[in-house]
Amino acid sequence: MKTKLRIARRITVVTVIAALCSVLAYGVGWAVRGEKLPWEHSPQADGPTRVHQPGAQATDQPGTRPIGNPAAEPSDTPSDTPSDEPGDEPSKTPSKDPGPPPAGPALFSPGDTGPQVREIQARLKQIDWFSGDVTDKYGPVTTEAVRGFQAKRGFEVTGKVDRRTLDRLEAMTREPTRAELTNQPPPSTGGNTPGPLDARCQTGRVLCIDKSSRTLRWVVDGTVRKTVDVRFGSAELPTREGVFAIQRKSRDHVSTLYHTSMPYAMFFSGGQAVHYSPDFAAHGYNGASHGCVNVRDQGAVAWLFDQVALGDKVVIYWS
């Protein structure tokens, strides 16, 4: 009796579970109503379906790019073909520096003679490219002076004077004086009368510079060894006053600011220095420096350059 009851209960449970499964299956079928279930196979999962029409190029499904034409494939390789799109210009290969423009026909060259050669030498001497006495002969010294002048201005270096070289030289210089053309010494060399020696110049090695008398004296332990005339800066670019020391020396210095020659330069305050000035030698006090102490006696300043050492004192004052 008990065995029959257990079998009846099991049959009842199985029947109920089967009924529930049938209801669930029916509900799912009603929900999808003929649409494919997510786990069912779709041809698109294997790739787009190709459609071919007679006379037309094979393509993928709408929205995909054409196939079968390699020219239509996008490429990362740059094209040399110019484009009409704004800002899409063909690339330009950077051109090499052509260098200085070629020189023109020579107006004066080595071997020439005459007064024009003398004037060129005198003008080069004003800006300290030519050394020695001026002559009528265009020789090696003149050639080297012209070459240096051309190189400094970025011209083709030939050592011959063409129109461009001559125009630039004349623009940077003035008409030579008779004294310059005949190698006469400048007037009033060493003619200034020194004033009282400043007390700060009485000890040690000192370049004692008196603005009142426009003189420079080289003084060693209170003894004056050399006296020269000097010229100072203008009101706009004055020469500084006070006590300084020689910071550096440059025998063949060229100003990086004014591009002028400053031979025998002895710097005492920034860019201000004691140095030889051919303009001062030619024109005296009819002019001014850019703040430096100009000396017009080239032999004297060359001697001073060899005597003065770094650290020596410089005193600039009014007596």
C-alpha positions as CSV (number, residue, x, y, z in Angstrom):
1,M,0.0,0.0,0.0
2,K,2.8,2.4,0.9
3,T,4.6,1.5,-2.3
4,K,1.7,2.5,-4.5
5,L,1.4,5.9,-2.7
6,R,5.0,6.7,-3.4
7,I,4.7,5.9,-7.0
8,A,1.5,8.0,-7.3
9,R,3.3,11.0,-5.7
10,R,6.3,10.7,-8.2
11,I,3.9,10.5,-11.2
12,T,2.1,13.6,-9.9
13,V,5.4,15.6,-9.5
14,V,6.6,14.6,-13.0
15,T,3.3,15.6,-14.5
16,V,3.4,19.0,-12.9
17,I,6.9,19.7,-14.1
18,A,6.1,18.7,-17.6
19,A,3.1,21.0,-17.6
20,L,5.2,23.9,-16.4
21,C,7.8,23.3,-19.1
22,S,5.1,23.3,-21.8
23,V,3.7,26.6,-20.6
24,L,7.2,28.2,-20.5
25,A,7.9,27.0,-24.1
26,Y,4.6,28.4,-25.3
27,G,5.3,31.8,-23.7
28,V,8.8,32.1,-25.3
29,G,7.4,31.2,-28.7
30,W,4.7,33.8,-28.4
31,A,7.3,36.5,-27.4
32,V,9.6,36.1,-30.4
33,R,6.9,35.4,-32.9
34,G,8.9,34.2,-35.7
35,E,12.1,36.4,-35.1
36,K,15.4,34.6,-34.9
37,L,16.7,33.9,-31.5
38,P,20.1,35.5,-30.5
39,W,21.8,32.2,-30.6
40,E,20.6,31.2,-34.0
41,H,23.2,31.4,-36.9
42,S,23.2,34.6,-39.1
43,P,24.8,34.7,-42.5
44,Q,26.1,38.3,-41.7
45,A,28.3,36.8,-38.9
46,D,30.5,35.3,-41.5
47,G,30.9,38.6,-43.5
48,P,28.8,40.9,-45.8
49,T,26.8,39.3,-48.5
50,R,28.0,40.3,-51.9
51,V,25.4,41.4,-54.4
52,H,26.2,41.3,-58.1
53,Q,24.2,43.1,-60.8
54,P,24.8,42.6,-64.5
55,G,27.2,45.3,-65.9
56,A,27.9,46.7,-62.4
57,Q,30.9,46.3,-60.2
58,A,30.5,43.9,-57.3
59,T,29.9,45.7,-54.0
60,D,29.3,44.8,-50.4
61,Q,26.0,45.5,-48.6
62,P,24.9,49.2,-48.6
63,G,27.1,51.3,-46.4
64,T,30.3,49.4,-47.2
65,R,33.0,50.4,-49.6
66,P,33.3,49.0,-53.1
67,I,35.4,45.9,-53.7
68,G,37.4,44.6,-56.6
69,N,39.0,48.0,-57.5
70,P,42.5,48.4,-55.8
71,A,42.6,52.1,-56.9
72,A,39.7,52.8,-54.6
73,E,41.5,51.4,-51.6
74,P,42.5,54.1,-49.1
75,S,46.3,54.4,-48.7
76,D,48.6,56.0,-46.2
77,T,51.3,56.6,-48.9
78,P,51.5,60.4,-49.7
79,S,50.8,61.4,-53.3
80,D,52.8,63.7,-55.4
81,T,49.7,64.8,-57.3
82,P,48.7,68.4,-56.4
83,S,45.3,68.7,-54.7
84,D,42.7,71.4,-55.1
85,E,41.7,71.2,-51.4
86,P,42.5,74.3,-49.4
87,G,45.8,74.0,-47.6
88,D,46.7,70.8,-49.3
89,E,49.7,72.0,-51.4
90,P,52.5,69.8,-52.7
91,S,55.5,69.6,-50.4
92,K,58.5,71.8,-51.3
93,T,62.0,70.6,-50.9
94,P,64.1,73.1,-48.9
95,S,66.5,74.9,-51.1
96,K,70.2,75.1,-50.3
97,D,71.7,78.5,-49.2
98,P,72.9,80.0,-52.5
99,G,75.6,82.0,-50.6
100,P,76.6,85.6,-51.3
101,P,75.6,87.0,-54.6
102,P,78.4,87.0,-57.2
103,A,80.6,90.0,-57.4
104,G,80.2,92.5,-60.2
105,P,82.9,93.6,-62.7
106,A,86.1,94.8,-61.0
107,L,86.6,98.5,-60.9
108,F,89.9,98.3,-59.2
109,S,92.1,95.1,-58.8
110,P,95.6,94.1,-57.9
111,G,98.2,95.7,-60.1
112,D,96.2,98.9,-60.6
113,T,97.8,102.3,-59.9
114,G,96.5,105.9,-59.5
115,P,95.0,108.4,-57.1
116,Q,91.7,106.4,-56.9
117,V,93.7,103.5,-55.3
118,R,95.2,105.9,-52.8
119,E,91.7,107.1,-51.8
120,I,90.5,103.5,-51.4
121,Q,93.4,102.8,-49.1
122,A,92.7,106.0,-47.1
123,R,89.1,105.0,-46.7
124,L,90.0,101.5,-45.6
125,K,92.5,103.0,-43.1
126,Q,89.7,105.1,-41.6
127,I,87.9,101.9,-40.5
128,D,91.2,100.2,-39.7
129,W,91.2,97.6,-42.5
130,F,94.4,99.1,-44.1
131,S,97.7,99.6,-42.2
132,G,100.8,101.5,-43.1
133,D,101.2,104.5,-45.5
134,V,98.8,104.9,-48.4
135,T,100.2,104.7,-51.9
136,D,99.0,104.7,-55.5
137,K,99.7,101.0,-55.9
138,Y,97.1,98.2,-55.5
139,G,99.3,95.6,-53.9
140,P,99.0,92.6,-51.5
141,V,98.2,94.8,-48.5
142,T,95.4,96.5,-50.3
143,T,94.1,93.1,-51.6
144,E,94.0,91.6,-48.1
145,A,92.3,94.7,-46.7
146,V,89.6,94.5,-49.4
147,R,89.1,90.8,-48.8
148,G,88.6,91.4,-45.1
149,F,86.2,94.2,-45.7
150,Q,84.2,92.0,-48.2
151,A,84.1,89.0,-45.8
152,K,82.8,91.1,-42.9
153,R,79.9,92.4,-45.1
154,G,78.9,89.0,-46.5
155,F,80.1,89.9,-50.0
156,E,81.9,87.5,-52.3
157,V,85.5,87.6,-51.3
158,T,87.6,88.5,-54.3
159,G,90.1,91.1,-53.1
160,K,88.9,93.2,-56.1
161,V,86.8,96.4,-55.7
162,D,83.5,96.1,-57.6
163,R,80.6,98.6,-57.5
164,R,78.9,97.1,-54.5
165,T,82.2,97.0,-52.4
166,L,83.0,100.6,-53.4
167,D,79.5,101.9,-52.6
168,R,79.5,100.2,-49.1
169,L,83.0,101.5,-48.4
170,E,82.0,105.1,-49.3
171,A,78.9,104.8,-47.2
172,M,80.9,103.8,-44.2
173,T,83.6,106.4,-44.5
174,R,84.1,110.1,-45.4
175,E,86.2,111.9,-48.0
176,P,89.8,111.5,-47.0
177,T,91.6,114.6,-45.9
178,R,94.8,115.9,-47.5
179,A,96.7,114.8,-44.4
180,E,95.3,111.2,-44.8
181,L,96.2,111.1,-48.5
182,T,99.7,112.3,-47.9
183,N,100.5,110.3,-44.7
184,Q,100.9,113.5,-42.6
185,P,100.8,113.1,-38.8
186,P,97.6,114.4,-37.2
187,P,97.8,117.9,-35.8
188,S,98.2,118.6,-32.1
189,T,99.3,115.1,-31.2
190,G,100.0,115.1,-27.5
191,G,99.1,118.8,-27.3
192,N,96.8,118.8,-24.2
193,T,98.1,120.0,-20.9
194,P,97.4,117.5,-18.1
195,G,95.6,118.7,-14.9
196,P,96.4,117.8,-11.3
197,L,96.9,114.1,-10.7
198,D,94.1,112.5,-8.8
199,A,95.0,111.1,-5.3
200,R,93.6,107.7,-6.4
201,C,96.3,107.6,-9.0
202,Q,99.2,108.0,-6.6
203,T,99.7,104.3,-5.7
204,G,99.9,101.2,-7.8
205,R,99.6,100.8,-11.5
206,V,96.9,103.2,-12.8
207,L,95.5,104.4,-16.1
208,C,94.7,107.9,-14.8
209,I,92.2,109.6,-17.2
210,D,91.4,113.3,-16.7
211,K,88.2,114.5,-18.5
212,S,89.0,118.1,-17.8
213,S,92.3,118.1,-19.7
214,R,91.3,115.2,-22.0
215,T,94.5,113.3,-21.2
216,L,95.4,109.8,-20.1
217,R,98.5,109.1,-18.0
218,W,100.0,105.8,-17.3
219,V,101.2,106.1,-13.7
220,V,103.2,103.5,-11.7
221,D,103.6,104.1,-8.0
222,G,103.0,107.8,-8.4
223,T,105.4,108.3,-11.4
224,V,103.9,109.3,-14.8
225,R,105.4,107.0,-17.5
226,K,103.3,108.1,-20.5
227,T,100.8,110.9,-21.4
228,V,98.5,110.8,-24.4
229,D,95.5,112.8,-25.6
230,V,92.1,111.1,-25.4
231,R,88.5,111.6,-26.5
232,F,85.3,110.6,-24.7
233,G,81.7,109.7,-25.4
234,S,79.0,112.1,-26.3
235,A,76.2,113.4,-24.0
236,E,74.0,110.6,-25.2
237,L,76.7,107.9,-24.7
238,P,78.9,109.3,-22.0
239,T,82.1,107.7,-20.7
240,R,81.6,106.4,-17.2
241,E,83.5,108.0,-14.3
242,G,84.9,106.4,-11.2
243,V,87.4,103.7,-10.3
244,F,87.5,100.5,-12.4
245,A,89.9,97.8,-13.3
246,I,91.1,96.3,-16.6
247,Q,88.8,93.3,-17.2
248,R,90.1,92.0,-20.6
249,K,92.3,93.0,-23.5
250,S,91.9,92.4,-27.3
251,R,94.6,93.6,-29.6
252,D,92.6,93.3,-32.9
253,H,89.1,93.8,-31.5
254,V,86.1,94.6,-33.7
255,S,82.9,96.0,-32.0
256,T,80.0,93.5,-32.2
257,L,77.6,96.4,-31.7
258,Y,78.9,99.0,-34.1
259,H,81.0,96.6,-36.3
260,T,84.0,99.0,-36.2
261,S,87.6,98.2,-35.5
262,M,88.9,98.9,-31.9
263,P,92.6,98.1,-32.0
264,Y,94.5,97.7,-28.7
265,A,91.3,97.5,-26.7
266,M,91.6,97.5,-22.9
267,F,88.1,97.0,-21.4
268,F,87.4,98.5,-18.0
269,S,83.6,98.7,-17.7
270,G,81.4,96.4,-19.8
271,G,81.8,97.4,-23.4
272,Q,83.8,100.6,-22.6
273,A,87.5,100.4,-23.3
274,V,90.6,102.4,-23.9
275,H,91.6,101.9,-27.6
276,Y,93.1,103.4,-30.7
277,S,90.7,105.5,-32.9
278,P,91.7,106.3,-36.5
279,D,88.8,108.7,-36.7
280,F,90.1,110.6,-33.6
281,A,93.6,110.6,-35.3
282,A,92.1,112.2,-38.5
283,H,89.6,114.6,-37.1
284,G,90.6,115.4,-33.5
285,Y,87.8,116.5,-31.3
286,N,85.4,117.1,-34.1
287,G,83.4,114.0,-33.0
288,A,83.0,111.6,-30.1
289,S,83.2,108.0,-29.2
290,H,80.3,105.6,-28.2
291,G,81.5,105.8,-24.6
292,C,85.0,104.4,-25.0
293,V,88.2,106.3,-24.3
294,N,89.8,107.0,-27.7
295,V,93.5,107.4,-28.2
296,R,94.8,109.0,-31.4
297,D,98.5,108.1,-31.0
298,Q,98.7,104.6,-32.4
299,G,102.3,104.0,-31.4
300,A,101.6,105.2,-27.8
301,V,98.5,103.0,-27.3
302,A,100.3,100.0,-28.7
303,W,103.0,100.6,-26.1
304,L,100.4,101.0,-23.4
305,F,98.7,97.8,-24.4
306,D,101.9,95.9,-23.8
307,Q,102.4,97.6,-20.4
308,V,98.9,97.3,-18.9
309,A,97.9,94.1,-17.2
310,L,94.6,92.6,-16.2
311,G,93.5,94.0,-12.9
312,D,95.4,97.3,-13.2
313,K,93.4,100.2,-11.9
314,V,91.5,102.8,-14.1
315,V,90.5,106.1,-12.6
316,I,88.3,108.5,-14.7
317,Y,87.7,111.9,-13.1
318,W,87.4,115.7,-13.5
319,S,90.4,117.6,-12.3
